[in-house]
Structure formats: structure tokens, C-alpha cells
């Protein structure tokens, strides 16, 4: 019954998507048909179908309906509740259901904006039609090659051996499910990290759809940019948070002592983030100066295409990664869709290039527009480097059959100088005037931040930290942070004098008066903190493998690590084997840690779970390498000030909240409204 309801909901959503496409294109061609009532029921049908499909899947999981093959192979009666819920997106077919639900939510928000407009909205109708094409594709995937409601016809004692695509067929339920992959039920971030990324990925459909509608209508100008600004920022914020949470999950679960390994699927989320960041910056230039129109279309197409590429890399099975799923027919389907997106969207762009190519010329490279162009160039080159390193091994394998790898040295060698250049551009951009920047004006704005940055770099050298790139990133990070605070202080002081306010009140008012600009500055502040954290923790880290017998002690990075005793216990859902370790510093015990191996009943694979002692000065990170009755081998890592990475990353993502949720002071809003009426 659950399988039939869920599959029927998918069919309803797919048919409703056809209705959105038809009515959307009709409204785009004929203004008289660009009305909300024409699209109401197709949108409601699609959203209702997507929601019902997810509800059916969750109900089946929570009731242990092992007659559904997906549930039998990815959940178990012993799976804890939160991981049961997360099992709905822990494997291929379920993840596509969540994808469809998130996409449906974005379609609904676009429709609500469309319905609120009093005049005919051909651009909105066209955007909904394009989004309808995307939703149709994903719901057809669910109905065919990625059916989450296939029923089991040949169960095993644990899980399902063979299933039929048709949910109404006679089914045989397994006695017990296999449960999620052990790695995916070992940390609460499994329930948070994937949905965050999905919102970021799927949200980029909105600016892409409006861009395609604008091209089809031959509409130049910034209307499509302005209308999609909120959706783009929300998607970018969630994508940022998803990437940071993914790094934190890797750090706390995998036990290898790091948070970013240039894994192909890590890269797959990073590439659209880079291009989306470039798009956000160039969109500001177009909105302010009418420049970079054609470039913005290219960037938004590339961002959407990279989200599809990321989906392909994760779900096709063409790569080996902790993030990826097994081989599946969905791989070719995603690859063909990517080809259609690239050919169709760039073909449309080429046909309309004469409409969008005309824009004001750049007055001077020494201007804020020039810095934005540099920023875009660096971000685009960065994304191209990551794309090349990610896809090169696959192309070599396809065309020559040879197995090659592109390792961390390749990425680090190119990414580090690019990141340094981006930091410098980030510091210079906000203090550089539009149109043309006089050297004396720029120098007045950067001289004090530069002094602070040089002072911080000199202090690092005096303390003995003389690694060139470490010193360079300390200088660049402090320059960005100082430039932001200097800008805020000068502006706030002017407001305080003009309005006879205290400086703190004036600072808050300044930031509320232009939430978009200061949201961007908060984001820049977060990136600078994150870059500082990466540079310090990477260059000053200490790593060692130590082997201890009970009662013995080894010293690493100023810590005395004593192996107390082995640990083994049966928990509700797993068997734990570990080592009780005492950590002392300067003769004083500072923590008791327990790195361990977790063994789940439905899997033969043990999951190594590190133990981290976090403090303001850094993290002492212990990973269990091996253990027996006589000795234990531990991987020991010391990461100074690594908390800056997480704090900086979350500040970067949370900056979107300031730019979207904080409102201007009421008297300023009234003054603007009066000026608008009087004008």
C-alpha cells in the first residue's frame, strides 16, 4: 500500500510538471495567459505529489516496511530514530526523492512571487516553464531508473535480493533490513549535511530558469537578476553551509585527521560554489553599472550545469568515494541531461547574444568594477583548475584505459596562490570607488589596514612562524578583516556625528541601512577567518603515529599521552571497541579521551571514530589505528586554532541571514517612501 501511494504520487508530480511546462510557455508567449490561476493546479499537483512521495517513503521507513526494496536495503529495526529519518536520503533512490521535494519547494516559492504580481508576468511564466522541465526530468527519473518504491520479490534473511519495478506486484518482505551504511549512521551531521547541499544545489535552478526565460524573451537588463537575488543568496548560503558541514563531518567521522582531501565529490560541491560566488559579485556590477550582462548569463548556466555534474559524480558510480553511490542506470541519464542543458542553454545564449552583449564599457581597470573582474577571473580559473583535476583521471580511463590519479599536491600547488589572490581582491574591492579610483583615495582607505596586516605578519615571523605561505595568508587575512572594520568604523562615526548617536548605535544603524552590502562584508569577514584558520592549522599541525602498551606514555606536540586500558562495550545499536587514553600537559591531566571502532550488527565493516579534545588553542585529535590485548596504535594530530575554520565557514554562510532578514530602520524606510512619492 505504501509503495503504491508513493509511486502514484511520483506520477502525479510528473504529470503536473507537464502542466507547468505547457501553461508556463503559453503565458510566456501570450501576456493574457500569464496569470496565476493558469498555473495554480499544476503547481499544487506537483508540490503535493513530491511531498506525498517523501511522506510515503518516511512512513515506510519508520514502520519498517521491508517489502519495499529501498527500505530493506537501507534501514533496519535497530537503526536509531534520527538515522531512520535520514535513511530516506542515505542512498541513491531516496536522495532523488528529497531532491524532488526541495525542487518542488523552490517552484512553489517562485509561483507565489508570480501570483503576487498585478501585471502580466511573461518572465515569471517562462521561468516556471523551465523549472517545470527540470522537475519533469527528476520525477521521470524516480518513475523509471531510480524508483524508490520498487517492491521486494526475493528477500534475504537481511535485505532484499531482487525487486520488481511495479509497486502493485505481489511482494515478500525481508525479516530484517541491512541498515544504512555504517559511515552514515555514525554522526548526527548525516541528517543535516546532505539536505543543506541539496538546497544549495537545487536552489541554483531558480536563477538559471529566469535567465533562460529572459533569453527566450530577448529581455536585456537586470530584471531577472534582481528578481532572483534572494533565491540565489539563499541557495549560495545553504551550499556554503553544506560544504562546511561536510568538512566537519569528515573531520569528526572518518578519522584520517583532516576535513578536505580534494575528493572528487568534495570538488563537485566546491565548483558550483566558486562559480556561484563569481555570479553574485558580477551581478552587483550589472545591477549598479549595467555591465557584464552576457558574462552573468554564462556564469548562471555554468553554475547550474556544475550542480548537475556534481549530481552525476555522486550518483553515477563512476568514481570511488565515501560520498558516492554504487553503479546505477541513473548515471547515463544524468549525463545526457547535462549534455542537453549545456547544448540547449548555450545554444539559446548564442542565438540571443546580440541582445545581451551590449553594455557600458569599463572606464578603468583601477576601479571597483576592475576588482570585480579580477575576482571573477580568479574564481573562474579556480573552478577550471578543480574541474580539470577532478575529470582528468576519468577521461584518461575512458580513452586509454589507464588508471591515473590527480593528488593533493596538484590542487594545493594551484589553489593556494589563487586563494591568496582572491583574498587580496576581497580586501581591495570594497574600498575601491566605482568608475575610476584615484591612487590617493585608495591609499587613504588601505594604509591603516595594511599597517595592521604587516604588523600581524611581522609578529608571526618574530614568533618563529616563517613558512612563506603562512606569513602571506596571515597578512592577507588581517588585511581583509582590517579593511572591513576600518570601513565600518569610518562610516559609523559619520552617522554618529550626523545623528548625534552613540557609536554602537550608529554602527548597528549603518549595517541595517544597507543590509546587502554589509551582508557581503560579513561574508568576506568569514572567508578571511576561514582562510586564516586553514593556513595556521595546516602549516603548524603536528602528526605522529604512536604505539602504546597499557600504562605507557608518549609525548606529541607538548602533550603526554598515556594508554590507560582497552575498552569494549555493547551499546543499543553497535558494539564499541576502543582505548581509554589520558592526556596531560605540563604535568596536569587535561582530558580523558576514547578513540574507538564501532561495529554495527548489519555490517561487517567497522567504523573508526576519532576523539577530539577541542580548546581555544587548537584540537588534539586521536584516531584508533589498531588495537589488541597487548598494545594500541594511535594516530595523533595537533591542529592549532582549527576552530577558526568552522567559525569562519559558518559566518560566511550566516551572512545571508543578515542581508535577507534584517530590515532598515523605520524612519529611513519612511524617508525613502516619501522621496519615492515626491519624485
N, C-alpha and C positions, 0 to 999 in steps of 0.2 A: 504493500500500500504506500509506504513512504517513498519507495523508488518511483512508483508510477506518478505520484503527486509531484515529486521533484523534477522528473523528466518532462512531464506535461507543462510545468512552469517554465522550463527552458524553451519549449516550443512556443509557448505564448509570448515569451520575451523576444524570440527570433521573429515571429510574425509581426509583433508590434514594431520592431525595428524597421521592417519593410514599410509599415505605415508612416513612420517618422521620415524615412527617406523620400517617399512619394510626396507627402504633404509638404515637407521642407523644400524640396526642389520646386514644387508648384508655387509656394509662397515666394521663393526667390525670383522666379520669373514674372510673377504677377502680384503687384503690391496689394491688390484687393483680396488675395488669398493668404497674405502674410499675417494671419490672425491667430491668436492663441487657441481659440476653440477648434481650429482645424487640426491642431497637434495635441490637444489635451488627452484624448483617449489613447492614441498610440503611445504617448509618453507614459501615461499612467499604467498602461498594459505592460510596457517594457520594464518599468521600475517594479511593479507588482510581481512580475514573473521572476525577476532577478532576486528580489527579496524572498519570495516563497521558495525558490530553489535553495538558497542558503539556509533558510529555516528548516526545510526538509532534511538537508544534509546534517545540520546540527542535531535535530531531533533523532535522526537515525544513529548518530554517534553517541549521544547521551543515553539512549535506550539500548545500546549495544546490539543494534540490528545487523548481525553478521551475515545476513542474507545478501546485503549489498557488498559487492566485492571490494570497493574502495575502503569501506569501514572495516571489513575483516582483515585487510592487509595493512591498515594504518592506525588502528585503535585497538584497545584491549579493555577487559573489565577492570584490570588493575591500574590502568592509566589514571593519574590524578586529574581532578576535575578541570583545572585550568589548561592542562595539556590535552585533555579530551576536546575542549573547545577549540584549541589551537590545531588539533588534528585535521580540522576542516581545511586548513591551508598548508598542512605539513607535507603534502605530496602533490604530484602533478595535477590530477583532475580537480581536486579540491581547490588548489590555488587558482585555477582558472575561474571557478565559481566565485571566489572572493574578488578576483579581477573584474568579473562581470558586474558584481554588486557595486563596487566602487565606481565603475564607469557609469552605471545607471544613476548613481547619486549625483555625479557631475552633470549628466544630461538633464536631470531634474532641476538642478540649480540654474543651468543655462535657460531652461524652459521658463522658470519662474521670472528671471530677468526679462525674457522675451515677452511674457504675459503682462508685465507691468508697464510696458511702453505703450503710450497712447497712439502713436503714429505707426503706420505700416513699417515693418522691420524686415526688409529683404535680407540684410546681412545676418540677422539672428536666425531667420528661417534657413538660410544656406548653411550656417554653422551647425544647426541641428540636423540638417540632412547629412552633412559629412560625419557628424558624430553617430548618426544612425547607421552609416556604412560600417563604422568601426564596431559598434555594438552588435550588428548583424554578424560580422565576422566571428566575434568571440562566442556568441551564442550558438552559431553553427558548429564551431569547434566543440562546444560542450555536447551538442546533439550528435556528433559523429565521432571523431577520432579521440576526443577527451571526455568521454561520458562518465560522470561521477556516479551515475545511478545504474550501472551495469550490475546484474544480479548474479550471484554465485550458483553454478550448476554442478561443480565438483569441488566440495570443500576438503580441506585437510584437517588434521587434528587442531592445527593452528593456522588460521588464514584460509585463503581461497586459492585453489589451483587453477580453476578455469571458470570463466564467466561468459554470459551472453549479453549482447548489447541491449537487448529488449527488456525493459524493466517489468513488463507484464508476464514474462515467461515464468514457468514453474522454477522455484529456486530452492536451494538447500543451504541452510545456514551452518557456518562453521561453529564448532563448540567454543572456540576462543579466538580472539584476534591476535595479530602479530604485534600490535602496538606501534607507536611512532618510532622512527629512527632514534636510537639512544641519544645521539647528539642533540636531537630536537626535543627531548624531554628532560634535559639536564639543567636548564636555566630558564627563568621566567621571561627573559628577553625574547625567547622563541615566540611568545604570544604577542609581542609588541613590534619587533624589528620588521618582519615581513609586511604587516599591514601598513606601517609607515612608508616603506618603499613603494608599495602598490599605490598608495595615494599620490606619492610623488610622480611615479611613472604615469599613471592614468591621468592625473591632472594636466599633464602636458598635451593631452588630446584637445583641450579647450582652445588654447591659442592657435594650435595647428588648424583646428576646424574653422575658426574665424578668419585665419589667414587664407585658407583655401576659398572660403566664401568671398572674401574681398577680391581675390584674384579672379574668380569666376565672374564677379560683378564688374570687374575693371575699376574697382574703387581704390584710388590712391589716397594718401593721407594717413593720419594716425588714429582714425576712429576704432579700427579693430584692435589696435594696441591698447588704447585707453579702456575699451570695454573688457579686455581680458586681463588687465593688470592685476586685479585681485586674485583671480584664479591662478595666474602664473606665479604670483608670490606665494600663495598657499601651497601649490604643488612643489615649488622650489624649497620652501621651508620644511615640508614633510620629507622631501628627498634628502635634504641636508641632515635632518634628524635620523632618518633611516640609515644613512651611511655611517653616522657617528655611532648609533646604537649597534650597527653591525660590527664595527671595530671593537666596541666594548664587549659584545657577546663573544667574539673571537678571543679577546684577551682573557676573559674570565672562564671560558669553557674549554678551549682547545688545548691549552697547556703548553704551547710552544714558546710562550714568552713575548708575544707581540700582538699587534692589533691590525696590521696591514702588511700583506705579503705580495701585493700586485697579482693576486689570484685573478684569473680571467673574469670571474663573476663579480669580484670586487671592482674590477675595472669597468665591467658592464654598467654598474651603477654610478661610477665616477665620471664616465664620459658624458652622459647626458647632463650631469650636474655642471660640468665645465661649460658646455655649450649653452645651457640654460642661464648660467651666470653671465656669459657674454651677451646673451639676448636681453637680459634685464638691464644691463648697462647701455647697450646700444639703443634700446627702446627709450631710455631717458633722453638721449641725443635727438632722436626723431621727434619725440613729443615737445622738446624745448626748441629745436632749431630746424626741424623738418628734414634732417639729413639721415642717411643710412637706411632709406626705405627698402631698397632692394636687398641690402645685407640682412635686414631683420627678417625678411621672408626666408632667406637661405638658412638663417640660424634656427628659426622655429621649425622648418622642415627637418633640418638635421637633428634637432632635439627629439622630435617625435620619432624619427627613424631610429635613433640610438636607443630609445626605450623599447622599440620592437626588437632591435638587435639584442639588447640585454635579455629580453624575454626568450628569444631564440637560444642564446648561450646557456641560459639557466635550464630550459625545459627540453632542449633537443637531445641532450646526452652526448653532444659532440666533444665535450671537454670533461676532464676528470677533476672534480672539485667537491669540497664538502658542501657547497651550495647547490650543486646541480642535481637534477633528477636522472632517472635511467633513460635508456634509449626509448624513443616513442615516435609514433607516426606524426605527432604534433610538430616535430622538427621541420620536415619539409613544408608543412602547411604554413608555419611561421615564416620560413624563408621565402616562400612565394609571396606571402603578404608583404614582407619587407620590400621585395622587388617591385610589387605593384605600387606601394607607397612612394618609393624613390622615383620610379619612371613616371607615375601619374602626377605627383606633386611638382617635380622639377620640370616635367613637360608643360604643365599648366603655367609654371613660373616663366618658362622661356617664351610661351605664347603671349604672356602679358607683361614681359619685361619692359616694353616701350612705355607702358602706363606708369610703372612704379620706379623707373630708373631715374627720372628727372627729380632733382632735389638741389637745394643750395650747396654751393661749393664751400669747402673748408677754407676759412680765412687765413689760418696759420696753424702750423703743426704745434707751435708753442701756445696752446690753449687747452681748455678743458676737453673740447671735442678731440683734440690731438691725443691727449692722455687716454681718453676713452677708446680711441682707435688702437693705441698701443696695448691697452688692456685686452681688447678684443683679439688682437693679433696673438698675444701671448697665450690667452685661454684656448684659442683655436689650435695653435701649434701644440699646446699641451695635450689637447684631446686627440690630435692626429698622432702624436707620439704614443699615447696609450693605446689607441686603436691599432696602430702598426704592430706594437709589441704583443697585443692580445691575439690578433688574427694571423700574424705571420706563420706561427707553427702549424695552424690548421691548413693554410694554403700550401705550405711545403708538403704536408702529409697528403693532401688531395692530389697534387700534381706530380709528386715524385715518390710518394710512399715512404719517405724518410721521416724519422721522428726527431725533431729538434725542439729545443726549449729556449725561451727568452726569459732569462732570470732577473733577479732583483738588480744586479749591477747595471743592466741596460736602462731600466726605468729610473733608478736613482741618479745615474750619470746625467740624464737629460732633464729629469723632473726638478732636481734641486736648483739649477740656475734659472729655470723657468719660474719656479715658485718665488725665488728671490726677486726677479724682475717684476712679478705681479705685486709683491709687497711694496716695492718702491713706487710703482704706478698707483697703488691704492693710497699711499701717503700723499702723493703729489696731486692726484685728481681733484679732491675736494677743495684744495687751496688755490687751484689754478683758475683764473677767470675764463669765461666763455669768450669766443671770437679771437681775442689776442691777449696774451699775457705779457705785461711789461716785466723785465727781469727784477726791477726794484720792488715791484708789488709782490712777486713770488718770494723773493728773498726775505722780505719783511715777515711773511707768513710762515716761512720754514726755518728761519735762523734759530729760534729757540727750540723747536722740536729737534732740529739737527744737533744742537748742543747737548740736549738730553740723551739722544741716541748715541752720540760719540762718547759721552760720559759713561753710559752703561757698557758700551763695548770696551772702553779703556779699563773699567773696573773688572770686567771679565778677564782681560789679559793680565792685570795685576794679580788676580787671584789664581793665575796659572792655567786658565782655560784658553788655550791658544790655537785650537783647531780652526783653520781659516773659515770654513763654512759656519761653524758655531758662532764665531765672532760676527760674521756677516749677517746672520739671521737675528742675533741679538740686536745689532744696530738697526736693521730694517724693521723689526717688530716694534722696538721702542720708538722709532721714528713715526710709524703709523699711529701708535697709541698717543704719542705726544701731540702730533698734528691734530688729532681728533679732539683731545682735551683743550688744546690751545684755541681751536676754533669755537668750541662750546663756551669757553670762559670769556673770550672777547665778545662774542655775540650776546651772551647773557649779561655781561657787565653793561653793555649799551642799553639793553632792555631795562635793567635795574635803574639806571640813571634816568632814562626817559620816563618811566612809570613810577619812580620813587618806590621801588620794591627792594626786598632783601635779595641777595644774590642767589640763595637756594630757590626761592620762589620764581625769580626771573629765569633760572636755569630750567625749571620744570615748564614754565610757560614757553620758553624758546623751543624746547623739544616738542611740545604739544602743537605749536603753531605750524610746524612743517614735519608732520609725522613720517611722511615718505622719505624725506632727506635724512632725518635723524634715525629712522629705522635702518637705512642703509649704513649710516655711520656706526650704529651699534653692531651691525653685522660685520663691518670692517674691523671693529674692535675685537670681536670674537675670533675672526680669522687670524689677526695678529697674535692673540693669546695662544691660539691653537698652534700656529707656526713656531712660536717660542717654545711651547711645550714639546713639540716634535723634535726641534733642534737640540734642546737640553737633554731630554730623556734618551735620545738616540746616541748622541755624542759622548755623554757622560755615564752611560749604562755600564754595569759590570755583570759578567755572565760566567758561571762556573758549574761544573758537574762534580758533585762530591758523593763519596760512598762512605756510609757510617754504619757502625755496629751499635747495638744498644748501649747508651751511656757515653759514647764518644762524641767529640766536638770538633768542628772545623770552623775557620773564620773566613768570611767572604764580605768584602765591602764594609768592614768595620763591625759586622755582626758576628756573634758567636752562636753557631747553630748546633744544638745538641739533640741527638736522636734519643728520645725517651723510651718509646716502646712501639711495637706494631699494634694496629687497631683493626678489628673486624666485628661487624655487627649486621644484623638483619633489620632493615627498615621496611616500612609499609610496602614500598614498591620496588626496592632494589637491595642488593647485598653490597655492603661497603667494605673495602679493604684499604687500609691507609697506614700512615705513620704519624704518631704524635711527636711533634717537634717543639723544642723550647728555644726561643730566640732571646739573646741578651745583647746589650750594648753598654760598653764601659762598665761591665760587671753587674749591670742591673737587668733583670728579666723584663722584656718589653711586650712579649706576646707568646701565646701558645697556638701553634698552627697545626693543621691536619690535612696535608695534601693526600689525595685518595684516588682509588679506582672504584667506579660504580658499575655494578653488573646488574642488568635488567633481566627479568625472568624470560622474556620472549626473544632474547637476543644472546648470541654467543660473544658479542663484541663488548669489551669493557671500555668504559669512557673515563679517561684521565681527567680529573678535576683539580686544578691548582688551588692553592690557598694564598691569599694576598693580604699582607699586613700594610694597610694604607695609612699614611700620615702626611702632614703638610710638606715634609721634606722629600717625600717620594714613596714608592711602593717596594717592599720586599716580597718577591714573588717566588713561591716554591712549587715545583711541579714534580710529581712522583714518576720516576723513570722505570724503576723496578724495585721489587721487594720480595724477600723470602724470610725464612725463620732466623737467618743469621745476620742479614745486613739490608740496607736500603740505599738506593741510588737516587739522589735528588738533583734536579736542575734548579739552580739558584740564580735569580736575576735581581739586580737593584736598578730601579728606574727613578732617578731624581726628578721631582716636580712633574711627574707624568699626569697628575690631576689637571694640569693646565690644558692638556689635550681635550679632556672631556668637558671642562668648563668652557673653553673657547668654542668647541663644537656646538654645545647647546646654546650658548649666547648667540652664535651665528644663526642658528635655526629659530630661536625665540624672537629674534629681531623683527620677524614678520608680524608677530603679535602687536608690537608697538606701532608699526606702520599701518596696520589694518584696524585695530581695535580702539586705540586712543583717539579721542576727539579733540578738536580745537577748543580753546577757552570760549565760553558762551558769548562774551562781549565781542570777540573777534569774529565769530560766526555772524552775529547781528550786523557788525560793521560791513562785512563782505556782502551780506544780503542787501543792505541799504545801498551800498555802492552799485550793486547789480541793478537794483530798481531805478536808481537815479541815472545810471548810464543808459 
